[in-house]
């Protein structure tokens, strides 16, 4: 569900009730998404495999000039 900032402010209790029942609410300003309200449980119940896949997709195309061992040693200094 998308809702404008003014409507979100005006109807916050109702929005929180919907979120508590599992719905996600995206708050928009001038038609552009600026925030998302999600149920707290949904954050913690994500499967480990999904999180790992998301991390791998974020890392695609990024290469470091150091090996993992070098990074570990660098962190110990």
NUDO-892903 format. One record per residue: residue in one letter; x, y, z of N, C-alpha, C, O in turn. Coordinates in pm, 1 decimal. Each point is the difference from the previous one (the first is absolute). Example, Ala and Ser with C-alpha at 12.3 -4.5 7.8 and 13.67 -1.06 7.14 Angstrom:
# NUDO-892903
<site><finu>a</finu><n_px>1319.0</n_px><n_py>-569.0</n_py><n_pz>780.0</n_pz><ca_px>-89.0</ca_px><ca_py>119.0</ca_py><ca_pz>0.0</ca_pz><c_px>90.0</c_px><c_py>120.0</c_py><c_pz>0.0</c_pz><o_px>103.6</o_px><o_py>-1.9</o_py><o_pz>66.5</o_pz></site>
<site><finu>s</finu><n_px>-138.6</n_px><n_py>106.9</n_py><n_pz>-138.5</n_pz><ca_px>82.0</ca_px><ca_py>119.0</ca_py><ca_pz>6.0</ca_pz><c_px>-77.0</c_px><c_py>109.0</c_py><c_pz>73.0</c_pz><o_px>50.9</o_px><o_py>110.8</o_py><o_pz>16.9</o_pz></site>
This chain:
# NUDO-892903
<site><finu>x</finu><n_px>84.3</n_px><n_py>-116.6</n_py><n_pz>0.0</n_pz><ca_px>-84.3</ca_px><ca_py>116.6</ca_py><ca_pz>0.0</ca_pz><c_px>89.2</c_px><c_py>123.3</c_py><c_pz>0.0</c_pz><o_px>92.4</o_px><o_py>9.3</o_py><o_pz>80.8</o_pz></site>
<site><finu>x</finu><n_px>-118.6</n_px><n_py>85.0</n_py><n_pz>-169.8</n_pz><ca_px>71.4</ca_px><ca_py>127.1</ca_py><ca_pz>-5.2</ca_pz><c_px>-90.6</c_px><c_py>109.3</c_py><c_pz>55.7</c_pz><o_px>-120.5</o_px><o_py>1.3</o_py><o_pz>-25.1</o_pz></site>
<site><finu>x</finu><n_px>180.5</n_px><n_py>90.2</n_py><n_pz>101.0</n_pz><ca_px>-77.6</ca_px><ca_py>108.4</ca_py><ca_pz>59.7</ca_pz><c_px>87.8</c_px><c_py>123.3</c_py><c_pz>9.9</c_pz><o_px>119.7</o_px><o_py>-10.6</o_py><o_pz>27.0</o_pz></site>
<site><finu>x</finu><n_px>-177.7</n_px><n_py>126.0</n_py><n_pz>-48.3</n_pz><ca_px>73.7</ca_px><ca_py>124.7</ca_py><ca_pz>8.4</ca_pz><c_px>34.5</c_px><c_py>36.2</c_py><c_pz>144.0</c_pz><o_px>-60.1</o_px><o_py>-51.8</o_py><o_pz>94.1</o_pz></site>
<site><finu>x</finu><n_px>156.5</n_px><n_py>140.4</n_py><n_pz>-77.8</n_pz><ca_px>46.8</ca_px><ca_py>39.7</ca_py><ca_pz>132.9</ca_pz><c_px>-113.8</c_px><c_py>58.1</c_py><c_pz>83.5</c_pz><o_px>-16.6</o_px><o_py>-37.2</o_py><o_pz>116.1</o_pz></site>
<site><finu>x</finu><n_px>-61.4</n_px><n_py>127.7</n_py><n_pz>-173.8</n_pz><ca_px>-107.5</ca_px><ca_py>64.1</ca_py><ca_pz>75.3</ca_pz><c_px>-101.9</c_px><c_py>-102.5</c_py><c_pz>46.3</c_pz><o_px>-42.2</o_px><o_py>2.2</o_py><o_pz>115.6</o_pz></site>
<site><finu>x</finu><n_px>2.0</n_px><n_py>-92.9</n_py><n_pz>-205.6</n_pz><ca_px>-96.4</ca_px><ca_py>-103.4</ca_py><ca_pz>37.7</ca_pz><c_px>58.4</c_px><c_py>-92.9</c_py><c_pz>105.1</c_pz><o_px>-71.2</o_px><o_py>-43.0</o_py><o_pz>90.7</o_pz></site>
<site><finu>x</finu><n_px>200.5</n_px><n_py>11.2</n_py><n_pz>-101.5</n_pz><ca_px>63.6</ca_px><ca_py>-87.5</ca_py><ca_pz>98.9</ca_pz><c_px>-3.2</c_px><c_py>64.5</c_py><c_pz>137.4</c_pz><o_px>-27.9</o_px><o_py>-66.1</o_py><o_pz>100.1</o_pz></site>
<site><finu>x</finu><n_px>56.6</n_px><n_py>196.0</n_py><n_pz>-95.8</n_pz><ca_px>-2.0</ca_px><ca_py>71.3</ca_py><ca_pz>127.5</ca_pz><c_px>-141.1</c_px><c_py>2.9</c_py><c_pz>57.0</c_pz><o_px>-19.7</o_px><o_py>-19.6</o_py><o_pz>119.9</o_pz></site>
<site><finu>x</finu><n_px>-77.5</n_px><n_py>43.8</n_py><n_pz>-205.5</n_pz><ca_px>-138.3</ca_px><ca_py>11.3</ca_py><ca_pz>43.0</ca_pz><c_px>-58.3</c_px><c_py>-133.5</c_py><c_pz>44.8</c_pz><o_px>-81.0</o_px><o_py>-4.7</o_py><o_pz>92.6</o_pz></site>
<site><finu>x</finu><n_px>121.6</n_px><n_py>-102.8</n_py><n_pz>-157.6</n_pz><ca_px>-60.6</ca_px><ca_py>-132.0</ca_py><ca_pz>25.5</ca_pz><c_px>99.4</c_px><c_py>-99.4</c_py><c_pz>60.5</c_pz><o_px>-12.5</o_px><o_py>-120.5</o_py><o_pz>-22.1</o_pz></site>
<site><finu>x</finu><n_px>109.5</n_px><n_py>168.6</n_py><n_pz>96.8</n_pz><ca_px>104.1</ca_px><ca_py>-87.5</ca_py><ca_pz>54.1</ca_pz><c_px>-55.3</c_px><c_py>-116.5</c_py><c_pz>82.5</c_pz><o_px>45.0</o_px><o_py>-112.7</o_py><o_pz>-20.7</o_pz></site>
<site><finu>x</finu><n_px>-139.2</n_px><n_py>132.6</n_py><n_pz>112.2</n_pz><ca_px>-49.7</ca_px><ca_py>-115.5</ca_py><ca_pz>77.0</ca_pz><c_px>-56.6</c_px><c_py>-111.1</c_py><c_pz>-88.5</c_pz><o_px>23.5</o_px><o_py>-118.2</o_py><o_pz>24.7</o_pz></site>
<site><finu>x</finu><n_px>-98.6</n_px><n_py>157.7</n_py><n_pz>-128.6</n_pz><ca_px>-56.5</ca_px><ca_py>-100.6</ca_py><ca_pz>-90.3</ca_pz><c_px>109.7</c_px><c_py>-71.6</c_py><c_pz>-78.0</c_pz><o_px>-7.0</o_px><o_py>-121.1</o_py><o_pz>-21.1</o_pz></site>
<site><finu>x</finu><n_px>108.0</n_px><n_py>196.1</n_py><n_pz>-21.7</n_pz><ca_px>111.7</ca_px><ca_py>-61.5</ca_py><ca_pz>-72.0</ca_pz><c_px>73.4</c_px><c_py>-100.0</c_py><c_pz>87.8</c_pz><o_px>34.6</o_px><o_py>-109.4</o_py><o_pz>-44.7</o_pz></site>
<site><finu>x</finu><n_px>-11.0</n_px><n_py>147.1</n_py><n_pz>169.2</n_pz><ca_px>69.5</ca_px><ca_py>-90.9</ca_py><ca_pz>91.7</ca_pz><c_px>-80.3</c_px><c_py>-127.2</c_py><c_pz>23.9</c_pz><o_px>57.7</o_px><o_py>-107.5</o_py><o_pz>16.2</o_pz></site>
<site><finu>x</finu><n_px>-189.4</n_px><n_py>118.6</n_py><n_pz>-13.8</n_pz><ca_px>-84.5</ca_px><ca_py>-118.3</ca_py><ca_pz>16.7</ca_pz><c_px>15.2</c_px><c_py>-92.0</c_py><c_pz>-121.2</c_pz><o_px>9.3</o_px><o_py>-121.8</o_py><o_pz>15.2</o_pz></site>
<site><finu>x</finu><n_px>-6.8</n_px><n_py>180.0</n_py><n_pz>-135.8</n_pz><ca_px>18.2</ca_px><ca_py>-81.5</ca_py><ca_pz>-120.9</ca_pz><c_px>137.2</c_px><c_py>-67.5</c_py><c_pz>0.1</c_pz><o_px>12.1</o_px><o_py>-116.7</o_py><o_pz>-37.0</o_pz></site>
<site><finu>x</finu><n_px>90.3</n_px><n_py>189.8</n_py><n_pz>78.2</n_pz><ca_px>134.8</ca_px><ca_py>-55.6</ca_py><ca_pz>4.8</ca_pz><c_px>6.6</c_px><c_py>-112.5</c_py><c_pz>102.7</c_pz><o_px>65.0</o_px><o_py>-101.9</o_py><o_pz>-23.2</o_pz></site>
<site><finu>x</finu><n_px>-131.6</n_px><n_py>120.1</n_py><n_pz>135.9</n_pz><ca_px>-2.4</ca_px><ca_py>-104.2</ca_py><ca_pz>102.7</ca_pz><c_px>-63.4</c_px><c_py>-128.5</c_py><c_pz>-51.9</c_pz><o_px>29.5</o_px><o_py>-108.6</o_py><o_pz>49.7</o_pz></site>
<site><finu>x</finu><n_px>-116.5</n_px><n_py>121.0</n_py><n_pz>-149.5</n_pz><ca_px>-64.2</ca_px><ca_py>-117.6</ca_py><ca_pz>-60.2</ca_pz><c_px>75.8</c_px><c_py>-51.9</c_py><c_pz>-121.5</c_pz><o_px>-51.4</o_px><o_py>-83.3</o_py><o_pz>-74.6</o_pz></site>
<site><finu>x</finu><n_px>174.5</n_px><n_py>132.6</n_py><n_pz>54.3</n_pz><ca_px>84.9</ca_px><ca_py>-57.0</ca_py><ca_pz>-103.4</ca_pz><c_px>16.1</c_px><c_py>81.1</c_py><c_pz>-126.9</c_pz><o_px>79.2</o_px><o_py>-37.4</o_py><o_pz>-86.5</o_pz></site>
<site><finu>x</finu><n_px>-151.6</n_px><n_py>147.2</n_py><n_pz>72.7</n_pz><ca_px>10.4</ca_px><ca_py>79.6</ca_py><ca_pz>-122.6</ca_pz><c_px>121.7</c_px><c_py>92.7</c_py><c_pz>6.1</c_pz><o_px>39.1</o_px><o_py>44.2</o_py><o_pz>108.1</o_pz></site>
<site><finu>x</finu><n_px>19.9</n_px><n_py>-15.4</n_py><n_pz>-222.2</n_pz><ca_px>109.2</ca_px><ca_py>96.3</ca_py><ca_pz>-9.4</ca_pz><c_px>-53.8</c_px><c_py>129.8</c_py><c_pz>-58.7</c_pz><o_px>-80.7</o_px><o_py>-1.7</o_py><o_pz>-93.0</o_pz></site>
<site><finu>x</finu><n_px>126.0</n_px><n_py>114.5</n_py><n_pz>148.1</n_pz><ca_px>-46.0</ca_px><ca_py>130.5</ca_py><ca_pz>-45.1</ca_pz><c_px>120.4</c_px><c_py>79.8</c_py><c_pz>-48.4</c_pz><o_px>99.4</o_px><o_py>12.7</o_py><o_pz>71.5</o_pz></site>
<site><finu>x</finu><n_px>-108.2</n_px><n_py>41.1</n_py><n_pz>-192.7</n_pz><ca_px>104.6</ca_px><ca_py>85.3</ca_py><ca_pz>-54.0</ca_pz><c_px>-50.3</c_px><c_py>143.8</c_py><c_pz>4.9</c_pz><o_px>-107.6</o_px><o_py>31.1</o_py><o_pz>-51.2</o_pz></site>
<site><finu>x</finu><n_px>186.6</n_px><n_py>56.1</n_py><n_pz>113.3</n_pz><ca_px>-36.2</ca_px><ca_py>140.5</ca_py><ca_pz>11.2</ca_pz><c_px>70.5</c_px><c_py>75.9</c_py><c_pz>-112.5</c_pz><o_px>120.3</o_px><o_py>-15.0</o_py><o_pz>-21.2</o_pz></site>
<site><finu>x</finu><n_px>-196.9</n_px><n_py>95.7</n_py><n_pz>-49.4</n_pz><ca_px>53.8</ca_px><ca_py>72.8</ca_py><ca_pz>-114.1</ca_pz><c_px>-6.3</c_px><c_py>151.1</c_py><c_pz>23.8</c_pz><o_px>-85.6</o_px><o_py>49.9</o_py><o_pz>73.0</o_pz></site>
<site><finu>x</finu><n_px>177.9</n_px><n_py>20.3</n_py><n_pz>-136.3</n_pz><ca_px>-0.4</ca_px><ca_py>146.8</ca_py><ca_pz>-1.4</ca_pz><c_px>13.1</c_px><c_py>40.9</c_py><c_pz>-145.5</c_pz><o_px>98.1</o_px><o_py>-33.6</o_py><o_pz>-66.4</o_pz></site>
<site><finu>x</finu><n_px>-197.1</n_px><n_py>106.0</n_py><n_pz>17.5</n_pz><ca_px>-4.1</ca_px><ca_py>42.6</ca_py><ca_pz>-139.9</ca_pz><c_px>12.2</c_px><c_py>-119.5</c_py><c_pz>-94.1</c_pz><o_px>65.2</o_px><o_py>8.4</o_py><o_pz>-104.1</o_pz></site>
<site><finu>x</finu><n_px>-128.5</n_px><n_py>-119.8</n_py><n_pz>141.3</n_pz><ca_px>-1.5</ca_px><ca_py>-118.1</ca_py><ca_pz>-85.3</ca_pz><c_px>121.5</c_px><c_py>-90.2</c_py><c_pz>9.6</c_pz><o_px>4.7</o_px><o_py>-104.5</o_py><o_pz>-64.9</o_pz></site>
<site><finu>x</finu><n_px>94.0</n_px><n_py>143.3</n_py><n_pz>145.0</n_pz><ca_px>121.9</ca_px><ca_py>-80.8</ca_py><ca_pz>13.3</ca_pz><c_px>4.1</c_px><c_py>-65.0</c_py><c_pz>138.2</c_pz><o_px>-25.9</o_px><o_py>65.7</o_py><o_pz>100.8</o_pz></site>
<site><finu>x</finu><n_px>58.3</n_px><n_py>-194.1</n_py><n_pz>-96.7</n_pz><ca_px>6.8</ca_px><ca_py>-72.6</ca_py><ca_pz>126.9</ca_pz><c_px>111.7</c_px><c_py>56.8</c_py><c_pz>87.2</c_pz><o_px>112.8</o_px><o_py>17.5</o_py><o_pz>-46.0</o_pz></site>
<site><finu>x</finu><n_px>-145.3</n_px><n_py>11.3</n_py><n_pz>172.9</n_pz><ca_px>100.0</ca_px><ca_py>52.5</ca_py><ca_pz>92.5</ca_pz><c_px>17.5</c_px><c_py>-88.4</c_py><c_pz>123.5</c_pz><o_px>102.2</o_px><o_py>8.6</o_py><o_pz>68.1</o_pz></site>
<site><finu>x</finu><n_px>-201.2</n_px><n_py>-93.4</n_py><n_pz>-38.8</n_pz><ca_px>9.7</ca_px><ca_py>-85.8</ca_py><ca_pz>118.3</ca_pz><c_px>-93.7</c_px><c_py>-118.2</c_py><c_pz>-16.0</c_pz><o_px>-94.9</o_px><o_py>2.9</o_py><o_pz>-78.3</o_pz></site>
<site><finu>x</finu><n_px>124.2</n_px><n_py>-106.9</n_py><n_pz>154.9</n_pz><ca_px>-85.3</ca_px><ca_py>-117.9</ca_py><ca_pz>-0.7</ca_pz><c_px>-21.7</c_px><c_py>-43.9</c_py><c_pz>144.3</c_pz><o_px>94.2</o_px><o_py>-7.8</o_py><o_pz>78.8</o_pz></site>
<site><finu>x</finu><n_px>-218.9</n_px><n_py>-20.5</n_py><n_pz>-45.8</n_pz><ca_px>-33.5</ca_px><ca_py>-53.5</ca_py><ca_pz>131.9</ca_pz><c_px>-31.6</c_px><c_py>-147.7</c_py><c_pz>-20.7</c_pz><o_px>-88.8</o_px><o_py>-35.2</o_py><o_pz>-77.6</o_pz></site>
<site><finu>x</finu><n_px>162.1</n_px><n_py>-50.5</n_py><n_pz>147.5</n_pz><ca_px>-18.8</ca_px><ca_py>-144.7</ca_py><ca_pz>-13.3</ca_pz><c_px>-18.6</c_px><c_py>-61.0</c_py><c_pz>138.4</c_pz><o_px>48.1</o_px><o_py>55.4</o_py><o_pz>98.9</o_pz></site>
<site><finu>x</finu><n_px>-116.6</n_px><n_py>-168.0</n_py><n_pz>-90.9</n_pz><ca_px>-13.9</ca_px><ca_py>-66.8</ca_py><ca_pz>129.0</ca_pz><c_px>136.8</c_px><c_py>-42.0</c_py><c_pz>52.6</c_pz><o_px>85.3</o_px><o_py>-44.6</o_py><o_pz>-76.7</o_pz></site>
<site><finu>x</finu><n_px>-64.9</n_px><n_py>58.6</n_py><n_pz>205.0</n_pz><ca_px>128.1</ca_px><ca_py>-35.0</ca_py><ca_pz>61.1</ca_pz><c_px>30.6</c_px><c_py>-147.7</c_py><c_pz>-20.1</c_pz><o_px>114.4</o_px><o_py>-35.9</o_py><o_pz>-28.0</o_pz></site>
<site><finu>x</finu><n_px>-212.6</n_px><n_py>-48.6</n_py><n_pz>41.5</n_pz><ca_px>22.3</ca_px><ca_py>-144.0</ca_py><ca_pz>-12.9</ca_pz><c_px>51.2</c_px><c_py>-37.3</c_py><c_pz>-137.3</c_pz><o_px>79.5</o_px><o_py>-93.2</o_py><o_pz>-12.6</o_pz></site>
<site><finu>x</finu><n_px>-123.1</n_px><n_py>163.7</n_py><n_pz>-90.7</n_pz><ca_px>42.3</ca_px><ca_py>-37.4</ca_py><ca_pz>-134.9</ca_pz><c_px>149.7</c_px><c_py>19.9</c_py><c_pz>-19.3</c_pz><o_px>61.9</o_px><o_py>-69.4</o_py><o_pz>-80.6</o_pz></site>
<site><finu>x</finu><n_px>-3.8</n_px><n_py>163.0</n_py><n_pz>153.4</n_pz><ca_px>143.4</ca_px><ca_py>23.7</ca_py><ca_pz>-10.5</ca_pz><c_px>77.3</c_px><c_py>-118.9</c_py><c_pz>56.0</c_pz><o_px>100.4</o_px><o_py>-41.6</o_py><o_pz>-57.9</o_pz></site>
<site><finu>x</finu><n_px>-145.9</n_px><n_py>-12.3</n_py><n_pz>168.7</n_pz><ca_px>74.0</ca_px><ca_py>-105.3</ca_py><ca_pz>69.2</ca_pz><c_px>-31.6</c_px><c_py>-139.0</c_py><c_pz>-53.2</c_pz><o_px>74.5</o_px><o_py>-93.9</o_py><o_pz>28.2</o_pz></site>
<site><finu>x</finu><n_px>-181.2</n_px><n_py>77.7</n_py><n_pz>-103.2</n_pz><ca_px>-39.6</ca_px><ca_py>-132.3</ca_py><ca_pz>-46.9</ca_pz><c_px>50.9</c_px><c_py>-33.7</c_py><c_pz>-139.9</c_pz><o_px>-35.0</o_px><o_py>-104.3</o_py><o_pz>-55.2</o_pz></site>
<site><finu>x</finu><n_px>116.2</n_px><n_py>190.6</n_py><n_pz>-1.4</n_pz><ca_px>52.0</ca_px><ca_py>-28.7</ca_py><ca_pz>-133.4</ca_pz><c_px>92.6</c_px><c_py>-120.3</c_py><c_pz>6.0</c_pz><o_px>76.4</o_px><o_py>-17.4</o_py><o_pz>94.9</o_pz></site>
<site><finu>x</finu><n_px>-84.8</n_px><n_py>-64.0</n_py><n_pz>-197.0</n_pz><ca_px>82.9</ca_px><ca_py>-119.0</ca_py><ca_pz>-5.1</ca_pz><c_px>145.4</c_px><c_py>36.8</c_py><c_pz>-25.2</c_pz><o_px>30.0</o_px><o_py>95.7</o_py><o_pz>-71.4</o_pz></site>
<site><finu>x</finu><n_px>58.8</n_px><n_py>-172.5</n_py><n_pz>130.6</n_pz><ca_px>142.8</ca_px><ca_py>24.0</ca_py><ca_pz>-13.2</ca_pz><c_px>42.4</c_px><c_py>-5.3</c_py><c_pz>-146.5</c_pz><o_px>81.3</o_px><o_py>81.4</o_py><o_pz>-43.7</o_pz></site>
<site><finu>x</finu><n_px>-135.2</n_px><n_py>-175.5</n_py><n_pz>-31.8</n_pz><ca_px>36.8</ca_px><ca_py>-12.4</ca_py><ca_pz>-141.3</ca_pz><c_px>-36.4</c_px><c_py>125.2</c_py><c_pz>-78.3</c_pz><o_px>74.3</o_px><o_py>40.6</o_py><o_pz>-89.4</o_pz></site>
<site><finu>x</finu><n_px>-186.5</n_px><n_py>20.7</n_py><n_pz>121.5</n_pz><ca_px>-43.0</ca_px><ca_py>121.7</ca_py><ca_pz>-68.7</ca_pz><c_px>95.9</c_px><c_py>114.0</c_py><c_pz>31.5</c_pz><o_px>38.7</o_px><o_py>75.6</o_py><o_pz>-89.0</o_pz></site>
<site><finu>x</finu><n_px>-0.5</n_px><n_py>-63.5</n_py><n_pz>215.5</n_pz><ca_px>92.1</ca_px><ca_py>106.3</ca_py><ca_pz>40.0</ca_pz><c_px>135.6</c_px><c_py>-17.4</c_py><c_pz>-68.0</c_pz><o_px>58.1</o_px><o_py>97.2</o_py><o_pz>-48.2</o_pz></site>
<site><finu>x</finu><n_px>-7.7</n_px><n_py>-220.3</n_py><n_pz>44.1</n_pz><ca_px>128.0</ca_px><ca_py>-26.5</ca_py><ca_pz>-65.5</ca_pz><c_px>-8.2</c_px><c_py>33.4</c_py><c_pz>-149.1</c_pz><o_px>92.8</o_px><o_py>59.0</o_py><o_pz>-55.4</o_pz></site>
<site><finu>x</finu><n_px>-201.9</n_px><n_py>-95.9</n_py><n_pz>-8.9</n_pz><ca_px>-17.1</ca_px><ca_py>30.8</ca_py><ca_pz>-141.9</ca_pz><c_px>-2.2</c_px><c_py>150.8</c_py><c_pz>-23.9</c_pz><o_px>56.1</o_px><o_py>48.4</o_py><o_pz>-98.3</o_pz></site>
<site><finu>x</finu><n_px>-121.6</n_px><n_py>26.2</n_py><n_pz>188.9</n_pz><ca_px>-2.6</ca_px><ca_py>145.5</ca_py><ca_pz>-13.2</ca_pz><c_px>139.5</c_px><c_py>58.7</c_py><c_pz>16.9</c_pz><o_px>37.9</o_px><o_py>91.9</o_py><o_pz>-72.6</o_pz></site>
<site><finu>x</finu><n_px>37.8</n_px><n_py>-143.8</n_py><n_pz>166.9</n_pz><ca_px>136.1</ca_px><ca_py>48.5</ca_py><ca_pz>22.5</ca_pz><c_px>87.4</c_px><c_py>-27.6</c_py><c_pz>-121.9</c_pz><o_px>80.1</o_px><o_py>84.6</o_py><o_pz>-39.8</o_pz></site>
<site><finu>x</finu><n_px>-95.3</n_px><n_py>-202.4</n_py><n_pz>-19.0</n_pz><ca_px>78.8</ca_px><ca_py>-34.0</ca_py><ca_pz>-118.6</ca_pz><c_px>-36.0</c_px><c_py>88.9</c_py><c_pz>-118.2</c_pz><o_px>87.6</o_px><o_py>40.5</o_py><o_pz>-76.4</o_pz></site>
<site><finu>x</finu><n_px>-216.0</n_px><n_py>-10.0</n_py><n_pz>60.9</n_pz><ca_px>-39.5</ca_px><ca_py>85.3</ca_py><ca_pz>-111.9</ca_pz><c_px>53.6</c_px><c_py>142.3</c_py><c_pz>18.8</c_pz><o_px>33.4</o_px><o_py>67.2</o_py><o_pz>-97.6</o_pz></site>
<site><finu>x</finu><n_px>-25.5</n_px><n_py>-22.0</n_py><n_pz>221.2</n_pz><ca_px>57.8</ca_px><ca_py>132.3</ca_py><ca_pz>25.7</ca_pz><c_px>149.2</c_px><c_py>1.8</c_py><c_pz>-30.3</c_pz><o_px>53.0</o_px><o_py>101.8</o_py><o_pz>-44.6</o_pz></site>
<site><finu>x</finu><n_px>15.0</n_px><n_py>-213.6</n_py><n_pz>68.5</n_pz><ca_px>144.9</ca_px><ca_py>-6.5</ca_py><ca_pz>-16.9</ca_pz><c_px>42.3</c_px><c_py>-20.3</c_py><c_pz>-145.3</c_pz><o_px>117.7</o_px><o_py>16.1</o_py><o_pz>-32.5</o_pz></site>
<site><finu>x</finu><n_px>-211.4</n_px><n_py>-51.1</n_py><n_pz>-55.0</n_pz><ca_px>35.3</ca_px><ca_py>-24.2</ca_py><ca_pz>-140.5</ca_pz><c_px>62.4</c_px><c_py>125.3</c_py><c_pz>-61.1</c_pz><o_px>-49.6</o_px><o_py>111.4</o_py><o_pz>17.0</o_pz></site>
<site><finu>x</finu><n_px>156.7</n_px><n_py>-132.7</n_py><n_pz>-86.5</n_pz><ca_px>66.0</ca_px><ca_py>109.9</ca_py><ca_pz>-67.9</ca_pz><c_px>94.5</c_px><c_py>79.8</c_py><c_pz>88.0</c_pz><o_px>66.2</o_px><o_py>92.2</o_py><o_pz>-47.5</o_pz></site>
<site><finu>x</finu><n_px>-59.5</n_px><n_py>-126.0</n_py><n_pz>172.5</n_pz><ca_px>91.7</ca_px><ca_py>70.1</ca_py><ca_pz>90.3</ca_pz><c_px>117.4</c_px><c_py>-90.9</c_py><c_pz>30.4</c_pz><o_px>-17.4</o_px><o_py>-111.3</o_py><o_pz>49.6</o_pz></site>
<site><finu>x</finu><n_px>135.6</n_px><n_py>158.6</n_py><n_pz>-79.3</n_pz><ca_px>120.3</ca_px><ca_py>-78.1</ca_py><ca_pz>25.4</ca_pz><c_px>93.0</c_px><c_py>81.4</c_py><c_pz>88.6</c_pz><o_px>15.1</o_px><o_py>120.9</o_py><o_pz>-17.5</o_pz></site>
<site><finu>x</finu><n_px>45.0</n_px><n_py>-187.3</n_py><n_pz>110.0</n_pz><ca_px>93.3</ca_px><ca_py>66.4</ca_py><ca_pz>89.7</ca_pz><c_px>142.1</c_px><c_py>-29.7</c_py><c_pz>-45.0</c_pz><o_px>26.9</o_px><o_py>-104.4</o_py><o_pz>-59.3</o_pz></site>
<site><finu>x</finu><n_px>62.7</n_px><n_py>195.8</n_py><n_pz>87.7</n_pz><ca_px>138.5</ca_px><ca_py>-17.7</ca_py><ca_pz>-38.7</ca_pz><c_px>79.0</c_px><c_py>-80.1</c_py><c_pz>102.8</c_pz><o_px>120.5</o_px><o_py>-18.8</o_py><o_pz>-16.2</o_pz></site>
<site><finu>x</finu><n_px>-186.3</n_px><n_py>-28.6</n_py><n_pz>121.7</n_pz><ca_px>68.3</ca_px><ca_py>-75.1</ca_py><ca_pz>106.0</ca_pz><c_px>-63.0</c_px><c_py>-138.6</c_py><c_pz>13.7</c_pz><o_px>-116.3</o_px><o_py>-21.3</o_py><o_pz>-34.2</o_pz></site>
<site><finu>x</finu><n_px>195.2</n_px><n_py>-70.0</n_py><n_pz>84.2</n_pz><ca_px>-55.1</ca_px><ca_py>-131.5</ca_py><ca_pz>30.7</ca_pz><c_px>-72.3</c_px><c_py>9.2</c_py><c_pz>134.6</c_pz><o_px>16.9</o_px><o_py>96.9</o_py><o_pz>74.1</o_pz></site>
<site><finu>x</finu><n_px>-95.1</n_px><n_py>-196.0</n_py><n_pz>-44.5</n_pz><ca_px>-70.9</ca_px><ca_py>-2.3</ca_py><ca_pz>127.9</ca_pz><c_px>99.2</c_px><c_py>-0.7</c_py><c_pz>115.1</c_pz><o_px>-21.6</o_px><o_py>67.2</o_py><o_pz>100.8</o_pz></site>
<site><finu>x</finu><n_px>129.5</n_px><n_py>-142.1</n_py><n_pz>-114.5</n_pz><ca_px>103.0</ca_px><ca_py>-6.4</ca_py><ca_pz>104.8</ca_pz><c_px>59.4</c_px><c_py>138.4</c_py><c_pz>24.7</c_pz><o_px>20.8</o_px><o_py>39.3</o_py><o_pz>114.8</o_pz></site>
<site><finu>x</finu><n_px>7.0</n_px><n_py>35.5</n_py><n_pz>-224.0</n_pz><ca_px>53.2</ca_px><ca_py>135.5</ca_py><ca_pz>14.1</ca_pz><c_px>-98.7</c_px><c_py>92.1</c_py><c_pz>71.7</c_pz><o_px>39.3</o_px><o_py>83.7</o_py><o_pz>81.3</o_pz></site>
<site><finu>x</finu><n_px>-166.5</n_px><n_py>-100.1</n_py><n_pz>-112.2</n_pz><ca_px>-101.3</ca_px><ca_py>83.0</ca_py><ca_pz>66.9</ca_pz><c_px>-7.2</c_px><c_py>-31.2</c_py><c_pz>148.4</c_pz><o_px>-13.5</o_px><o_py>90.2</o_py><o_pz>82.7</o_pz></site>
<site><finu>x</finu><n_px>22.7</n_px><n_py>-219.2</n_py><n_pz>-49.1</n_pz><ca_px>-2.3</ca_px><ca_py>-40.1</ca_py><ca_pz>141.0</ca_pz><c_px>119.2</c_px><c_py>60.9</c_py><c_pz>72.4</c_pz><o_px>-14.1</o_px><o_py>56.8</o_py><o_pz>108.3</o_pz></site>
<site><finu>x</finu><n_px>131.4</n_px><n_py>-69.3</n_py><n_pz>-169.0</n_pz><ca_px>120.5</ca_px><ca_py>55.9</ca_py><ca_pz>62.0</ca_pz><c_px>-9.0</c_px><c_py>151.6</c_py><c_pz>11.3</c_pz><o_px>45.3</o_px><o_py>57.4</o_py><o_pz>99.0</o_pz></site>
<site><finu>x</finu><n_px>-103.0</n_px><n_py>7.6</n_py><n_pz>-198.5</n_pz><ca_px>-14.6</ca_px><ca_py>145.2</ca_py><ca_pz>3.4</ca_pz><c_px>-90.9</c_px><c_py>42.1</c_py><c_pz>116.1</c_pz><o_px>23.7</o_px><o_py>102.1</o_py><o_pz>64.6</o_pz></site>
<site><finu>x</finu><n_px>-126.3</n_px><n_py>-181.0</n_py><n_pz>-39.6</n_pz><ca_px>-92.5</ca_px><ca_py>30.9</ca_py><ca_pz>108.7</ca_pz><c_px>60.6</c_px><c_py>-16.5</c_py><c_pz>136.5</c_pz><o_px>-50.9</o_px><o_py>57.1</o_py><o_pz>96.5</o_pz></site>
<site><finu>x</finu><n_px>157.6</n_px><n_py>-132.7</n_py><n_pz>-84.3</n_pz><ca_px>64.6</ca_px><ca_py>-24.1</ca_py><ca_pz>129.5</ca_pz><c_px>97.8</c_px><c_py>109.2</c_py><c_pz>37.7</c_pz><o_px>49.1</o_px><o_py>1.5</o_py><o_pz>112.9</o_pz></site>
<site><finu>x</finu><n_px>-19.7</n_px><n_py>88.2</n_py><n_pz>-202.2</n_pz><ca_px>97.3</ca_px><ca_py>105.3</ca_py><ca_pz>29.7</ca_pz><c_px>-61.1</c_px><c_py>110.8</c_py><c_pz>79.8</c_pz><o_px>68.2</o_px><o_py>96.8</o_py><o_pz>33.6</o_pz></site>
